[in-house]
Amino acid sequence: MLNLSDNSLVSPQLSFRFGSLTSLNLSKNRIQIPPASLSGLSSLQSLDLSSNMISDIQPLLHDFPPALRLLSLSDNPLSSL
């Protein structure tokens, strides 16, 4: 579990050295676009992107982590799914 919540992050760059990471909390930041580096987190099962500034999740859908089972996008200004 890596908790980076409530840090005012805008564009977090995640390294492949976190390849065995299973849970990531990026809630309560200032993220507008889901990080492209998420696709490199092959073991990621839970991702919390709630309470950010994400309006479009299309970038996330193209590079979806393969093991992801739980995704939280609540409290974002989503304009389309």
N, C-alpha and C positions, 0 to 999 in steps of 0.2 A: 504494500500500500504506500503510495506517495501522495501526500496531501500538500498541494500548492494553492489551496483556496485563500481568498481574501488577501491577495498580494498585488493587485493593480497590474497584473500581467496583461500585455496587449498581444504579443506574438511569441508564446513560449516555444523554444526550440528544444525538442526532446532528443536525446542521444540514443543510438542503438545499444549502448551499454545497459540500457534499461529493458533489454529484450525479454527478460523473465518477469517483468512487472505485470501483475494481474489486476491491480486496481489503481485508478488515477483520479484524483479529485482536483479539478480546475475550476470549481465553482467560485462565484463572487469575485471575478476578475473583470477585465475590460476587453476580452477576446471578441473580435468581430468575425474572424474567419477561423474555423477549426484548424489546428496545426497540421500541415501536410505530413509531418514526421510521425503522426499516429500510426500510419500503415506499417512502420517498422517495428511496432510493439506487438509482435506476433502472439504473445501470451496474454495480452490485455483482455480481461473479461468484463470489467466494470469501468465505465467512464462517466464522470459527472461534470457536465459543462453548464449546469444551471446557473442562473443569475449572471449572465454575461451580456454581450451586445450582439449576439449572433442573429442575423436575419435570414441567412440562406445556408442550408445544410448540404447543398449539392457538392461542395468540395469534399465534405466528409464521406459522402456516399461513394465517391470514386476511389477512395483510399481507405476503405473500412478495415479496421483490424480484424483478421480472420476469426479470432476466438471470442470476439465481443458478444456478450449476452445481455448486458444491461447498459442502457444509454439514457442519461437524464439531460433533457434540454429545457426543463421548466424555467419560467421567468426569463425568457429571451424574446426579443421582438421579431419572432419568426414571421416572414411574409409568405412563405410557401414551403411545402414539404416535398 
